[in-house]
Each structure stands twice: as structure tokens, then as C-alpha cells.
């Protein structure tokens, strides 16, 4: 991964969701479209297509830069800081 941003390059082990739910939507009875898992703290929250956009809010509040798709079969990472997208196997 030498051609990617330093935030993604620093990921050595993927954090994956324990449950396939947006933790914040569940608290307020909201709904989500797709899920993302933060690679700094492991929280799973909804994507920007979802009404509340909880993962982007999480990034703005914490500065945690990298998420992966928590959707089964998706193998990609996104860095909010560098706007870098990477597929992995």
C-alpha cells in the first residue's frame, strides 16, 4: 500500500463490526442505507447516503480518518482527510 495515503498505509489489521447496525441510529430509532466501520475505534455507523450521515459526523468530532465499508462483500477503505479510496483483498 505504498501508493496510498499515510492514514491508510498505517492500517495493519482491520476492525470489523460486531453487529450490522448503526449504533447512533439505533439510539434514536433512525434508519440507514449502508454501514461503515471506523478503523481507529471500531465504531460502526451509517454512510453519507443515510439520512443522519453518522460516520461523517464521527470523523468531524473525532478526527478518526479511515473507515471501511461494513457491507458484506465490500472490500474498500476511505480516508476522509486525504479523500483516498482503496480496494483491498
N, C-alpha and C positions, 0 to 999 in steps of 0.2 A: 504493500500500500504506500510506496514511497511517493507516488504522484498525487496523493490526496492531501488535504489539509492536515495540520498537526493535530487537531482535535480528534479526527477520525483515526489518524495513524496511532494515536495513543491508546486506542481501544484494543485490549488484549483478550478479553473474554466478554461475550455478550450477556447482558442481563435480559432475561425473557420474562413475560408476565406469568404471575401465579394464577390469575383469573383473567378472562377476556371481557372485562368491563372497564368503563371509565370510572375511576374512583370518585371523581368530583360530580359527574352526572348522577351517579347512584345516590349521593347525599341529597340532591335537590330534585330527584325524580325526572331528570333530563334524559335526553336520548343522544345517541352518537351514530356516526356513519362508519368511521374506521378508527382504529386504535394505534397509538404509538407508545413505545417504552423508552424512557429516559435512560441513557447509558451512564449517567453519573449516579443517580439514586435509585433507579429501578421502578419508579412510579409509572403506571400505565394510565394514559389519559387520551381524550378524543382529539382528532385531527382538525385541520382548518376547514374541512368540508362540513364538519359537525357544527351545530348552532353555537355552542359555547366556546369552541376552539381552546379547550383547556390546556393542551400541550404547549401551544404558543404562549399562553398566559404563564405557564410554568417556567418556560425559558426566560421571559421578561422579568419574572420575580426572582429567579434563582441564578440565571446566567449559565445553567447547565446546557452545553452546546449541542450534544449529539443525541439523536433519537434513532430507533429502528422502527420499522413497521412491525406491529404486533399481529398483523393479519397472517393466518396460516398460509404458507406458500410464498409469501413475500420475503425477499432477501435483500433488503436495502437499508442504507443509513442516510441520514440527512444531518448536516451541520448548519445550525441556524446562524452562527457567527460568520462563516465563510460562504454560506449558501452553496455547499458542496453536497452532491448526491453521488453515492457509491453503491453499486451492487456487490454482493459477496456470495460465497457459496458455503 
